[in-house]
Amino acid sequence: MSIIDTFSLKDKVALVTGGAGLYGRQIVTAVAEAGAETFIAARNLDALEKVAVEHRARGERVTALQYDQGDEDSIRALRDEIVKRSGRIDVLVNSAVTRPMHNGWDDDAARFDESMHVNATGLFMITRACGEVMIKQGSGSIVNIGSMMGVVGVEHHNYDGTDIHGFYPDYFFHKGGMINFTRFCASYFGRYQVRVNCVSPGGFFNNQAPRFVKQYSERTQLGRLANDTDLMGIIVFLASDASGYITGANIPVDGGYTAK
């Protein structure tokens, strides 16, 4: 097999959760273009179906399915439906996230609990459910989508002179926990030849206030926020056989933000 062929996802079955978000869309594009039969799943089926239709128009195999990350029965039903249709799950990309804490530090504790149930407990439940399939196969790759906010604290200067802030305690909590959960899962699944890694992206350009864009960009080594293709390469690499000896890693994709 040539080195280029090791990056192919042809004949593999992938599940991407949260496939309609800012990062989710490019993750779906990466996996589908690399050749995988791709399932995308979230609560909002209408939004997912629009993404799936775009890919099917290009001849890619993308199917939208609905599930609730906070409900274990829903998670297991999703897993079973994919196995029923395709016989296996080779790749799981945990990209789904809910952001219920809109007021940050001063928000109601019930919103923190809601976030933890979906983003932490839900991550555990879907990883366990799909991991059971991968264990039986004796192979698989799980890619968790973290954040550089799981690695460092808030940089106040990024938000000076803007009406936005970065003080979301739930997000920092579960994204930081995701990184060590990745290491735990790498330890647990390694004996079954199932790999687990984490990607921690930096800020994504989404027409934010110009002052924020300038201040944040100056904090990175590459002088900009992430764009709509910056995650694609690392996703294909970690999902494919090209990274066959990598597990338990957290890889920042942040333009050098956390390198300073």
N, C-alpha and C positions, 0 to 999 in steps of 0.2 A: 504494500500500500504506500502510495506517495504521501509526502507530508501534506500536500494540499487536500488529498482525500481524507485525511484524518479530521479535517474541519467540517466535513459533510455531515448533515443530519438525515440524509436519505435513509429510508426504512426505519426511522425512529419515530416514536409517538411522544409528543410533548404536551404538557398542560401548563398554561400560563394563567395565573389568577390575576384579576384586576387588569385585564388587557386593553382597557379603553382610556387609561389615564395618561399623563404626560410621559412617563417613562414606559408604561405598559404598551403603548402603541408601537414604539420602536423595538421593544423586546419581541412582540409578536412578529413584526416585520423581519427581524433578524432570524428568528427560529424558522419561520415559514420559508423565507428565501433560501435558507440553508438546506431545505428539503424535507423538513419534518412534517408529518401529519400533525396538525396543531389544533388543540382545543383551547379555547379561551373562556374563562368563567368569572362571573361576578353576579351581584344582585340585579343590576340594571341590564336586562337582556336586550332591550332595544338599542342601547348604545353599543353593546358588543356586536350585535348583528350587523350594524353599519360597518364596523371594522371588518367583520368576516366577509361581507359582501365585496368590499374593496379588494380583498386578497383573492377571493374566488374569481373575480373578474380578470385577475392576472394569472389564473391557472394554478393558484396555490390552494392547498387543502387546509382550510381553516373553518372550524365549526364553533359556533357560540352556544354555550350552555349556561343555565342559571343555577346559582347555589348561594347559600348563606354561610359565610366564613365563621359566624358565631354559633352555628348549629351543627353538631357532630353528625346527626342523621343526614342532614343535607350534604355534608362533606362526603360521607361514605356513599351516598346515592350518586353523587357526581363521579367519584372514583369508579364505582361499579358500572356506571353507564359507559365510561370511556373504555374500560376493559371489555365490556360486552361488545362494543363497536369495533375495537381495534386489537383486543387481545393482550395488551401490555401497556405499561407506562415507562418510557425510558428517561424522560426529562420532566422535572417539576420546577417551574420558576415561581417562587412565592413573591408576587409583586403586589397583591391586594393590600390595601390599607384603608382604614377609616380615620377621619380627623374630627372627632366630636368636640374637642376642646377649643372653642373659638376665642375664648377670653383668656386663655393661657393660665398663668399662675393663680388668678383669682376665680377660676371657673369652679363649678360645682363638682364635688368629689364623685358624684354619680357618673359624671361624664368621663372622669379618669377611669372608673371601674368599667364603663362601657368600652373604652379604648383598649384596656388591658384584655378584656374578654375576647374581643375580635382580633386584635393585633398580636397578642401574646398567646393566649389559650388557643385561639384559632390557628395560629402558626403551628403550634404543637400538634393539634388535631389533624390538620391536613398533611403535615409531614409524616406523622405516624401512619395515617391511612394509606397514602401513596407509597410510603416506605415498605409497607407490608407486601405490596405487589412487587417492588423492586427486590426485596429479599428473596422471594420465590424465584424471580428471574435470575438472581445472582449478578445483577448489574443495574446501573442507573446513575443519574446525576441530578442532584438537587441544588438549585441556585437560589439563595435568599437575597432579596433586594433590600439592603439596609440603607444607611445614610451616613454622610460624614458627621451628621449631628449625633450619631452613636459613638463617635470617636473623640470629639472635642466639645467644649462648651460654646456658649453664645458669644459672638464677637459684637459688642455693643456698637462699635463704629460703623458696622455695615448698615445700621438702621438710622443713623443720625439724620435728622431733617426729613424723615419720611413718616407716614402714618402706619407703617407695618412694624412688626417685631418678630423675634424668634423664640419667645419664651413660652414654649409648649412642653410642659414637663412630661406629659404622657409620651410624646413622640421621642424625646431624648431617652426616656426610660426603656421603651420597648425596642427602639433601634439599637441601643447599647446592649440590651439583653440578647438581641438577635445574633450579635457577633459571637458571644460565648455559647449560645445555643447551637450555632453552626459548628463550633469546635466539639461540643458534646455529641452532636449527631454524627460528625465525622468519626468520632471514637466508636460510637454504637454501631454504625452501619458499615464501618470499614471491613470487618471480617466477612461481610457479604458482597464485597466489591462494589459497594454503593458509595459514591463520593458526594460530599456536601461542602459547598463553598458559599461565601457571601461577597456581594459587590456593594460597595458603599459610595453612591454617587454624591456629587456636590450639587450646588444650586442649579436649577434649570431656567434658562431664559424664557420668560412667559410674559413679555411686555410689562415688566414691573416698572416702578418709578425710576426715571433715569438716574436719579441720585443714588438709589440703592444699587442699580446695575454698576455704576462707576465705582462705588465704594467696595462692593463685593468683589468685582473683577480685579481691583488693585490688590486684594488680599490673596489672589491666586498666583501661581507661578506663570500660568499661560495667559493671564490678563483677560479672561472672559468667563461667562457662565457656560454651562453645558448646552449643547444644541440637540436637535432631534435625531442625531445619528451616533452620538458619542458613546452610547452603551452597547451598540450592536456588536462590535467586535469581541468585547469581553464576554458577552452572553454566549455567542457561538463557540468561543474558545472553551468556556467552562462546561457547556452542555455537551460538547463533542469529545471524541476520543483523543483530540489533540492535547487535552489536559489530563490524560489518563493517570498521571502520577501526582496530581494535585488534589488534596482534600484538607479541609479544616482551615482554609485560608480566608482572610478578609482582604479584598483588593479595593483600595480607594480609586474611584474614577472621578476625580474632583479638580482636575487642572492644577494639581499641586497645592491645593488649599491646606491640607493637613501636613504638608511637607515643611511648612514654615514654622 
